[in-house]
C-alpha cells in the first residue's frame, strides 16, 4: 500500500510540473490566412525570473507544425528540465521559409520574423532579446533556419540545421521549388539570392553562432560539406558534425537534442 501511494504521489507531481503544449492560431496579415503553431512551454513554478528563452523549430518539406511533437519523444520534458519554450510553426506545403518572389501567398519570412515572434512574445513569458532566441530545423527547415537567421541577425543569435538543403540549386525539379522561385532558366537570380550557400559573406564580422550536421547517407550530405568548406574558406566560426544516418526521423530524433543542448548552454552563458 505504501508503495502504491508513493507511485500516485509521483504521478501527481509529474502532472503538476509538466510542460504545457498549446496549438496557437495566428492570423498572418502578410498572407491573409490563419496559421497553426505548436508551442511547448515549461511549468513556471520553478522559474524565479518567470521568463524563458525561445527556440523556433522548423519542419521539413511536406510536413507540418505537428511533425516534431509527433515524431520525437522527450521534447516536453526537455523544455521543463531546461526552462525554455519551443515554437513549431506551420510553413505550408514546401514554402522553403522565404517570401516567394513569384507567389505572394507564400511570405513565410515575413510571417515568422514579423508576425509569429511578435505574437509569441505577447502571449508567453519570453525573454525579449535576440541573445535568448534560437532557430533550427530539418531538411527544408534546416535551410529555412539558416536563411532566416542570416538575414535577420538582429532577431536570432543562434541557428542550426539538421540535414539541411543548404544549396537548393542542384534540386531544381524537387519540392515545388520552381513554384516558389520560378523556372530556374528564366529566374536564375531568384535561385541565387535565396539559397543559403550564397549567403556566407553576410556572416563576415557576425555574432551569429551556427551549428549544423548531416548523415553520411543523406542526399543533402554533399551540399552540407560544400557549405562547411565555404565557411572555413571565409573564416566563419561554426560547428559541423558528420554522423552516420539518412534523411529520416531516426536521425533527426537524436540530432535535435544536440542542437537543443547547444542552445541551452549558450542561453545559460548569457
Secondary structure, DSSP 8 states (H G I E B T S, - for coil): -HHHHHHHHHHHHHHHT--EEEEEEEEETTTTEEEEEEEEE--GGG-SS--BEEEEEE--TT--TTHHHHH-TTHHHHHHHHTEEEEEE--TTT-TTSB-SS-TT-BHHHIIIIIIHHHHHHHS-B--SGGGEEEEEBTHHHHHHHHHHHHTTTT-SEEEEES-----GGGTTSTTHHHHH--TTT-HHHHHHTSGGG-GGGGTT---EEEEEEETT-TTHHHHHHHHHHHHHTT---EEEEES--SSHHHHHHHHHHHHHHHHHHHHH-
